[in-house]
């Protein structure tokens, strides 16, 4: 008969997994692909941001130029008449156009539109601003009889 002391206790052996040193080639390729995709997306975002910044800057310059033209019309420096596209003297890429609607609602008012555009050297328009304003046009009477 077997006694307790005759039994052999078998312990569970743990299987050792050899230690990995470094990454596999597949993991490196996946990481490089993810990194390249991230850089591509970031470069697109930067490009869109730069284009929006340029467009905003050009629109602001156009607004200032349109206000200048309107101020000259109101001050009487320039005659209030419809004109075709004319280039600004300081930058030929900027042009302006004045459109006048006479006798607004049968009053002594003219409705004036000023359109300012910026055209690139390749002919593409990349900014356009339009401002409008009512301008009082005084009626000049040549004789006292016309006043009556």
Residue, then its C-alpha position, 0 to 999 in steps of 0.5 A: x500500500x502506498x502511503x502519503x510519503x510515497x506520492x510524488x507531488x507534481x508541480x505545474x510548470x510555467x511555460x516561459x515565453x521568450x522575451x521580445x526585443x523590439x517591434x515586428x516589421x508589420x507593426x513598424x509599417x502600420x505605425x509609419x502609415x498612421x504617421x504619414x496619414x496624420x501628416x497629410x491631414x495636418x498639411x491639408x488643414x494648414x493649407x485651408x487655414x492659409x487660404x482662409x487667412x488670405x481671403x479674409x485679408x483681401x476682403x478687409x483690404x477691399x472693404x477699406x478701398x470701397x469705403x475710400x471710394x464711397x467717401x470720395x463720392x460723398x465728399x464731392x471729390x469724385x462726381x457721382x456717376x456710373x463708371x466701368x471698372x477702373x484700376x486703383x493707382x497704387x495697385x493695378x490688381x485692385x479694380x472698382x466699379x461705381x453703379x448709381x441709381x438716380x432718384x431713389x424713391x422719387x427723392x433727391x437721393x442716389x443709391x450708389x453701389x461700389x464694387x471692388x475686386x481683386x484679380x490675381x496675376x493669372x486672371x482669377x478673381x479671389x476677392x470681391x466686396x460690394x458696398x452701397x449707400x444712399x447719397x443726398x443730391x442737392x437740387x440746384x435751382x437756376x432761378x427763383x421761378x423754378x423754386x415755385 
